[in-house]
């Protein structure tokens, strides 16, 4: 004996793309790292990435050269956290609201009336949550549904003794006029010389730090230094070739860093723009729909010695 399901109505699945892939790349930091070529896709579990460091010894040319120097092979580990969302929506709930005029005629609904609006808002919110997770993630925050999934760059770098921490003790207050400028100038002065001339080297800080820095420049009559007309957060650090960029994931952290984007990695299982949020209709309760998605995400970096950080109080 076997089930005969030929007469049972199956789920109605509506594809919405691109959503999840756009959610990851829409995060400011992931977008920058992707442009630097370090977005790793198709990663479903812990992955080892090989790294090579060569240190040749120069010697006089002769017929009897001696083997000197080493090629050191190491590896970097990057893991991904498994995350998902699920929303249950019942169209009948809209019958007593202002949205009732948008509902289809009759009492049985075969689609989500506000699908595009809901998916758009989900995508916008998830972009911001992923952006914050990349920087502020902390696995010890078990009660925080948004930040507990993996350790972000801030926690990783503060725990790495190879990272150059140029924070004064005691810390200076970001809220005090002039202190944002002091911190950015200190950070610039401590950029590792190995990366200072690399094209993807940036100073990154929260939008609040960037705004305070712009105010400090104005107070110092440095009006010729201006940011992008499109958004807060892309302007040259005074008397330098390095750009300061405002990062939403760092906003409110009072944390800034000098880093080359090619030293940073973001890993995800999403591989193309066809990744979607699935919308399924309940086969029995026709007016009920299930909106769900799952993805994986993680971050890592290669060399702590090529990173400098700074914090305000």
Order of alpha helices (4+ residues) and beta strands (2+ residues): beta-alpha-alpha-beta-beta-beta-beta-alpha-alpha-beta-alpha-beta-alpha-beta-beta-beta-beta-beta-beta-beta
